[in-house]
């Protein structure tokens, strides 16, 4: 997910997306531990997108106060 797409989401949508992405990340990480993934770079990409979403949420939180 690109940064512009993340910024276009509303705060509640973004919070839901973070929860969903974290669940997908956990599942991928566990699956990778059992059987090596075809594309291990996808795990890193998920982690980065979660971090970007959390950063945007934190920026919005700080701007609202």
SULMOHU-V431996 format. One line per field, one symbol per residue. ss: DSSP state (@ for helix, = for strand, . for the rest). burial: I if it has 24 or more other ideal C-beta (glycine too) atoms within 12 Angstrom, else O. A space follows every 10 residues. Layout:
# SULMOHU-V431996
ss = ???
burial = ???
This chain:
# SULMOHU-V431996
ss = ..@@@@@@.. @@@@@@@@@@ @@@@@@@@@@ @@@@...... @@@@@@@@@@ @@@@@@@@@@ @@@@.
burial = IOOOOIOOOO OOOIOOIIOO IOOOIOOIOO OOOOOOOOOO OOIOOIOOII OIIOOIIOOO OOOOO
